[in-house]
Amino acid sequence: MKELVETLARALVDHPDEVRVTQIEGEKSVILELRVAPADMGKVIGKQGRIARAIRTVVKAAAAREGKRVVVEII
């Protein structure tokens, strides 16, 4: 999951070297914290949050195959 979020975010931003994804494991859930450069924050969130929602949807679908629940937080 972590690599998926990292790959998606790096494709969207102008400063791909500043993309950081932190994974926090729980029993049945995983929290992924996505950090990008302040200048790239708008590109990751998108208009009215559409890009962020799309990233969350893709990750949620991939997590469902593994039987886990994933939460993506953009920080």
MDAnalysis code that builds the backbone (N, CA, C; Angstrom):
import MDAnalysis as mda
import numpy as np

u = mda.Universe.empty(225, n_residues=75, atom_resindex=np.repeat(np.arange(75), 3), trajectory=True)
u.add_TopologyAttr("name", ["N", "CA", "C"] * 75)
u.add_TopologyAttr("resid", np.arange(1, 76))
u.add_TopologyAttr("resname", ["MET", "LYS", "GLU", "LEU", "VAL", "GLU", "THR", "LEU", "ALA", "ARG", "ALA", "LEU", "VAL", "ASP", "HIS", "PRO", "ASP", "GLU", "VAL", "ARG", "VAL", "THR", "GLN", "ILE", "GLU", "GLY", "GLU", "LYS", "SER", "VAL", "ILE", "LEU", "GLU", "LEU", "ARG", "VAL", "ALA", "PRO", "ALA", "ASP", "MET", "GLY", "LYS", "VAL", "ILE", "GLY", "LYS", "GLN", "GLY", "ARG", "ILE", "ALA", "ARG", "ALA", "ILE", "ARG", "THR", "VAL", "VAL", "LYS", "ALA", "ALA", "ALA", "ALA", "ARG", "GLU", "GLY", "LYS", "ARG", "VAL", "VAL", "VAL", "GLU", "ILE", "ILE"])
u.atoms.positions = np.array([
    [0.826, -1.192, 0.000],
    [0.000, 0.000, 0.000],
    [0.871, 1.258, 0.000],
    [1.896, 1.229, 0.830],
    [2.775, 2.398, 0.962],
    [3.390, 2.762, -0.392],
    [3.856, 1.754, -1.115],
    [4.494, 1.996, -2.412],
    [3.493, 2.533, -3.427],
    [2.255, 2.058, -3.345],
    [1.212, 2.518, -4.254],
    [0.938, 4.009, -4.067],
    [0.773, 4.421, -2.818],
    [0.515, 5.837, -2.524],
    [1.715, 6.690, -2.947],
    [2.905, 6.192, -2.668],
    [4.120, 6.931, -3.014],
    [4.229, 7.107, -4.534],
    [3.949, 6.067, -5.280],
    [4.022, 6.128, -6.742],
    [2.994, 7.096, -7.306],
    [1.765, 7.029, -6.806],
    [0.719, 7.943, -7.273],
    [1.078, 9.393, -6.970],
    [1.559, 9.652, -5.758],
    [1.882, 11.019, -5.358],
    [3.064, 11.573, -6.157],
    [4.085, 10.750, -6.364],
    [5.262, 11.212, -7.125],
    [4.903, 11.575, -8.559],
    [3.909, 10.906, -9.123],
    [3.485, 11.203, -10.490],
    [2.750, 12.539, -10.582],
    [2.192, 13.002, -9.472],
    [1.378, 14.221, -9.483],
    [2.152, 15.503, -9.186],
    [3.215, 15.418, -8.399],
    [3.858, 16.615, -7.855],
    [5.038, 17.092, -8.695],
    [5.466, 18.331, -8.425],
    [6.636, 18.910, -9.087],
    [7.934, 18.534, -8.385],
    [7.850, 18.214, -7.081],
    [9.031, 17.859, -6.287],
    [8.885, 16.430, -5.764],
    [9.091, 15.429, -6.637],
    [8.863, 14.039, -6.214],
    [9.828, 13.557, -5.130],
    [10.970, 14.198, -5.004],
    [11.934, 13.790, -3.979],
    [11.472, 14.159, -2.571],
    [10.479, 15.021, -2.448],
    [9.981, 15.438, -1.136],
    [8.729, 14.674, -0.697],
    [8.333, 13.667, -1.466],
    [7.167, 12.858, -1.104],
    [7.583, 11.839, -0.046],
    [6.859, 11.821, 1.075],
    [7.127, 10.872, 2.161],
    [5.816, 10.198, 2.551],
    [5.859, 8.898, 2.707],
    [4.686, 8.139, 3.147],
    [5.087, 7.354, 4.390],
    [4.361, 7.576, 5.482],
    [4.593, 6.870, 6.731],
    [3.444, 5.899, 6.948],
    [3.789, 4.666, 7.288],
    [2.772, 3.631, 7.480],
    [2.668, 3.290, 8.957],
    [1.453, 3.380, 9.498],
    [1.186, 3.035, 10.892],
    [0.246, 1.835, 10.886],
    [0.732, 0.708, 11.390],
    [-0.026, -0.548, 11.362],
    [-0.909, -0.693, 12.586],
    [-2.126, -1.164, 12.361],
    [-3.029, -1.546, 13.435],
    [-3.364, -3.018, 13.273],
    [-4.337, -3.506, 14.026],
    [-4.714, -4.914, 13.901],
    [-5.342, -5.213, 12.551],
    [-6.376, -4.464, 12.201],
    [-7.044, -4.682, 10.918],
    [-6.971, -3.466, 10.014],
    [-6.407, -2.377, 10.509],
    [-6.357, -1.163, 9.705],
    [-4.925, -0.649, 9.586],
    [-4.713, 0.116, 8.551],
    [-3.415, 0.726, 8.283],
    [-3.661, 2.204, 8.006],
    [-2.855, 3.065, 8.625],
    [-2.941, 4.498, 8.367],
    [-1.703, 4.879, 7.562],
    [-1.921, 5.515, 6.420],
    [-0.829, 5.992, 5.582],
    [-0.840, 7.517, 5.619],
    [0.244, 8.098, 6.101],
    [0.365, 9.553, 6.153],
    [1.209, 10.004, 4.967],
    [0.603, 10.793, 4.101],
    [1.280, 11.299, 2.910],
    [1.726, 12.730, 3.159],
    [3.020, 12.953, 3.009],
    [3.584, 14.299, 3.167],
    [4.212, 14.721, 1.844],
    [3.886, 15.936, 1.414],
    [4.461, 16.486, 0.187],
    [4.943, 17.899, 0.483],
    [5.667, 18.481, -0.456],
    [6.120, 19.862, -0.311],
    [4.906, 20.780, -0.235],
    [5.001, 21.854, 0.542],
    [3.855, 22.780, 0.658],
    [3.369, 23.308, -0.694],
    [4.274, 23.491, -1.632],
    [3.884, 23.999, -2.947],
    [3.079, 22.966, -3.737],
    [3.244, 21.694, -3.416],
    [2.558, 20.627, -4.137],
    [1.268, 20.167, -3.473],
    [0.923, 20.751, -2.351],
    [-0.250, 20.312, -1.605],
    [-1.523, 20.404, -2.448],
    [-1.676, 21.469, -3.189],
    [-2.867, 21.644, -4.021],
    [-2.969, 20.620, -5.130],
    [-1.834, 20.191, -5.655],
    [-1.849, 19.199, -6.727],
    [-2.281, 17.834, -6.216],
    [-1.931, 17.523, -4.982],
    [-2.293, 16.230, -4.410],
    [-3.759, 16.222, -3.979],
    [-4.247, 17.362, -3.505],
    [-5.642, 17.430, -3.061],
    [-6.583, 17.607, -4.255],
    [-6.242, 18.475, -5.182],
    [-7.070, 18.690, -6.364],
    [-8.244, 19.608, -6.090],
    [-8.937, 19.963, -7.148],
    [-10.110, 20.828, -7.001],
    [-11.196, 20.086, -6.252],
    [-11.681, 20.697, -5.197],
    [-12.729, 20.152, -4.335],
    [-12.379, 18.756, -3.816],
    [-11.066, 18.461, -3.726],
    [-10.619, 17.192, -3.151],
    [-10.763, 15.989, -4.064],
    [-10.900, 16.226, -5.350],
    [-11.138, 15.111, -6.274],
    [-9.944, 14.176, -6.400],
    [-8.738, 14.733, -6.463],
    [-7.538, 13.895, -6.596],
    [-7.333, 13.090, -5.319],
    [-7.492, 13.737, -4.166],
    [-7.341, 13.041, -2.884],
    [-8.362, 11.909, -2.774],
    [-9.578, 12.159, -3.189],
    [-10.622, 11.138, -3.135],
    [-10.278, 9.974, -4.067],
    [-9.716, 10.286, -5.236],
    [-9.341, 9.233, -6.186],
    [-8.206, 8.379, -5.625],
    [-7.219, 9.009, -4.991],
    [-6.118, 8.256, -4.375],
    [-6.670, 7.338, -3.300],
    [-7.549, 7.853, -2.465],
    [-8.133, 7.042, -1.394],
    [-8.935, 5.866, -1.948],
    [-9.658, 6.097, -3.050],
    [-10.462, 5.037, -3.654],
    [-9.584, 3.917, -4.203],
    [-8.508, 4.275, -4.886],
    [-7.599, 3.270, -5.450],
    [-6.948, 2.454, -4.338],
    [-6.507, 3.133, -3.291],
    [-5.848, 2.440, -2.179],
    [-6.845, 1.555, -1.439],
    [-8.062, 2.046, -1.270],
    [-9.088, 1.251, -0.579],
    [-9.403, -0.014, -1.362],
    [-9.442, 0.071, -2.683],
    [-9.701, -1.107, -3.512],
    [-8.555, -2.112, -3.414],
    [-7.338, -1.624, -3.402],
    [-6.181, -2.518, -3.271],
    [-6.150, -3.165, -1.887],
    [-6.544, -2.435, -0.870],
    [-6.545, -2.959, 0.498],
    [-7.642, -3.998, 0.682],
    [-8.737, -3.846, -0.011],
    [-9.844, -4.787, 0.114],
    [-9.426, -6.180, -0.345],
    [-8.524, -6.250, -1.304],
    [-8.022, -7.541, -1.775],
    [-7.238, -8.259, -0.677],
    [-6.620, -7.479, 0.210],
    [-5.836, -8.057, 1.297],
    [-6.649, -8.194, 2.586],
    [-7.889, -7.739, 2.544],
    [-8.745, -7.841, 3.721],
    [-8.405, -6.850, 4.813],
    [-7.847, -5.709, 4.438],
    [-7.484, -4.681, 5.410],
    [-8.265, -3.409, 5.135],
    [-8.242, -2.514, 6.097],
    [-8.863, -1.208, 5.959],
    [-7.736, -0.185, 5.971],
    [-7.697, 0.667, 4.967],
    [-6.622, 1.650, 4.858],
    [-7.201, 3.060, 4.886],
    [-6.547, 3.910, 5.677],
    [-6.913, 5.320, 5.749],
    [-5.728, 6.128, 5.233],
    [-5.954, 7.001, 4.262],
    [-4.898, 7.847, 3.716],
    [-5.107, 9.257, 4.238],
    [-4.114, 9.764, 4.964],
    [-4.149, 11.126, 5.494],
    [-3.110, 11.960, 4.751],
    [-3.527, 13.103, 4.250],
    [-2.599, 14.007, 3.565],
    [-2.220, 15.098, 4.553],
    [-0.930, 15.141, 4.867],
    [-0.446, 16.085, 5.883],
    [0.433, 17.133, 5.239],
])
